């Protein structure tokens, strides 16, 4: 009985703690999502507009056109048992790219630490760079190229 009471309290507290309203909030229709809150930001660092299409297994967040320095922000609760995954397709002039923008491996390698739990993608003319938590001194790592 104590374990059920603990789980109930945990669910209530984590649900209450995640009531901030980011620009885009992904749901978790088929997952148990009482994991930690995660924030993925995609910033256009190209002077031309780009199109970004973000989706997960349960959520298609649609296509968004980003002007120079604009960002697409996705805030969500990670699946308690792992497996949270977001893909993105990118379009710029005649160039395209498609890859995973968030999963457990990316979070552990690039986005750990700090209180923000943020992964920040910088879209540049020469490719895609990832840094964690958006701190000014965090070096961005180039992970993907345009094709």
N, C-alpha and C positions, 0 to 999 in steps of 0.2 A: 504494500500500500504506500509506503514511503517513497518508493521509486516512482510510482505514478504521480504522486504529489510533486516530487522534484521535477519530473519531466513537464508537468503542467506549468509549474512556475517558470521553468526555463523557456518554454514556448511563449508564455505571456510576456516575459521580460524581453526576449529577443525580438518579438513582434513589435512591442512598444518602442524599442530602441531603433528600429529601422523604419520609422514613419516619416523621415524626411522625404521631400518630393524633388528628386532630381529631374532634369529635363526628360529623360527616358528611363522608365523602370521596367525591367524585364520581369515577367511573372515566372513562376515555377509550377505549372499546372500539374505535372505528373511526378514531381520530385518532392522529397522531404527536405525543405530548405530552411533549416535552422542553423546553418553554418554561419560563418562570419560575413559581414557586409563587404562587398568588393566594388570598386569603382574603376571602370575602364574608360579612358579618354583617348580619342583619336583627333589629332590636331593637324590641320592643313598648313604646312609650312612651304607650300608652293604658291607663287603669286597668281596662278590661274585657279579657277574653281575646280574641285574634284567631286566625284560622286562616290558615296560610301554606302554599302548595303550590309547591315549587320543582322545576324540571325543565330539562333540556337536551335536545339531539337524542338523546343516548345514555343519559341517566339520568333516571329519574323518582324524585325523592327523597321522594315522598309528601307527605301533608298532615300538618302539625304544628300543634297548638294551643299558642299562646304566652301565658303569663300576663303580667301587668304586669312590665316590666323583664327578662323572659326574652328569650333570643336564639336564633336559628337560625343556625348557622355552617356554611358550605360552603367546604371547602378543596380546591383542585384544581391541576393543572398545566395551564397554557395550551397550546393547540395551537401547535406550532412555527411554522406558516404562517398564524397568525391564525384567526379564525372561531370562537373559543370564545364561547359565548353561553348564558346562563341566563335563563329567564323565571320569573316568580312571579305567582301569583294570590293575592289577599288578600280575606278575608271578615271583616267586623265588623258585627254586628247585621244591618241590612238593606242595608249598603253593601258594594260590591265594587270591586276594582281589579285590573288585569292589565297588566303591562309587563315590559320587559327589565331585569333587575337587574344584568347584567354582559355587556359586550362590549368590543371594543377601544376604541371611541369613549368609553365611560364610563370605562374605565381611564385613557386618556390625559388626559381632561379633568378628572377628579375624584380619581383614586386613585393618581397618580404620586408618587414621592418616598418617602423613608423606607425602612426595611428590611422593614417588615411587608407591603407590597403589599396593603393592606387597603382594601376599600370597605365603609363602614358605612351601612346604611339605617336611618333612624329612622322608625318608623310612628307618626304622631300623628293626633289627631282631625281636624286640618285638612289632612292630606295626608302625603306621603312626602318625606323629606329625605335627602340623600346627602352624606357627608363622607368624606375620604380619610385612611387611616392611623390614625384614632381619636385623634389628638392633641387635647388639650383646647382649643387655640386655633384649630383648624380650623373655620371657619364651615360650618354645614350649609346646603346649597342645596335649596330646595323644587323638586322636579321633577315631581311628579304629585299629582293630587287623587283623592279618593274619588268614585265615581259611584253 
